[in-house]
Amino acid sequence: MHTGEHGTSYSKVLGIARDKSFIIHRALGRITEGAKWSDTNVEGKVFVMNEGAYAASVPIIMVDTGDVNGARHSAADASPDEDQVNYLRLRGISKDEVTDLIIHEIVSQFMDSLPSEFVHDADIVKTLVMDKLLRQ
């Protein structure tokens, strides 16, 4: 939320829906009347990993002034590439293992893109995700 002039914000939300999970990503970028020349960007991407899972991305931008540098939002839904899944399945990897590999790759790419001050926390989250995937 921008309340002062010349503010900048960027928000990225990533979600993964698997099995029978249900995910709704909602994010808000707001530029108030006193926040002239501000810039806000809200980006959401959700991955639907298999049948029975549901995901939706609903970014919202609220702008109370006509004098802004930018106000953008985007939303994307993605599914695993069928050709890649079949390629791995033909090499003896089970459907669940393929899903686990894809989830690991998505999480790793996102964590690796975080600023350096979050590296320690990102490593902890990656370890938790891998432990969960390997125990199944």
N, C-alpha and C positions, 0 to 999 in steps of 0.2 A: 504494500500500500504506500503510495507516494503522497506526502503531504507538503513537501517543500519543493522549490524549483530545482530543475536540472538533475533529478534523481534518475537512476538506472536500475533495472532489476531484470533478472532472467531466472525463470523457474522451469525445471525439467522433471517430469514425473514418468517413471517407468514401471509398468505392471506386467505380471505374468500370471495368466489364468490356466490352471491345469486341473485335469480330472473334472469334477463337478463344481469347481469354484466359480465365484461370481465377483467380478471386480468392476467398480465404477471409479474412475479417476476424475476428480473435480479439483480444479485449481482456479484461483482468482487473481487477476492483476488489476489494480485500481489506481487511477490517477485522479486525485481530488481537484477541486477548483483552484486551490492555492499551489498546485504542483505543476505550474506551466513549464513547458520545455522538458518534461520528463519522458522516459522511454521505458516501456515494460514489454516483456516477451514471455508468454506462457506456452510451453511445449509439452505435449503428452503423447506417449506411445505405449500401447498395450499389446501383448502377445497372447494369442489364443493357441494353446499347445495341442488340444485334442477335442474330440467331440464331447459334448456335455459341459464344456467350459464356456463362460460368457465374459466378455469384457467390453467396456465402453469408456471413451475418453470425452470429458465435457469441460473444456477450458472456457473461462469467462473473463472478458475484459470490460471494465467499467471506466468510462472517461467522463469527467465532469467539466472539462475545459476544452476549448477548441484549439488551444496552443500547445501541441505536443510534438516531441521529436519522433515518437513512434508508439504504436500500440498494436502488438501482433499476438496471434495465438495460432496454434496448429494442433491437430489431433490425428493419430494414425493407429490403425489396427493392423496387426500382422499375424501371419501363421507361418509355421515351418514350411520351407520349400519342399514340395512333394518329391522332386527329383533327388534332392540331397538325402531326404529320409529314405527313399528307395535304394539309393546307392549304398548307404550304411547298412540297411536291412539285408541287402544281397551279400554283404560281407560278414553276416552272422551276428550282427548286433541287434538285440531285441528292440521292439518298439519303445518299451519303457526306458531302456538304456539310451536310445536315440534322443528321446525327450529330455532325459537328464543331461546329456551332452549339450544340447541346444540351450537349455536353461543355464548351465554353467557358463557357456560362452557369452550369453546375453548379460548375465550378472558381471562377469569378468570385464567385458568391454565397458560397461557402465562404471564399475568401480575404478578401472584404470583411467577413466576420463575425469575423475574428481580432482580438485585442487590438492596440492601437496599437503596442506594442513589436515586433510582427512585420510591420509594414507594409512595411518595406524588403525583407525576405525574401519576403513575399507578392508584391510587384511583380516580383521576379526570377523567381519560379515562374510567374506569369501570362505574362510575356514568353516564357519557355521553352515553355510550352504553346502559345501563339499561333504562335510560330515553327515548332513541330512541325506544327501543324494547317495552316499556310499552305504548307509545303513539300510536302505530300502531293499 
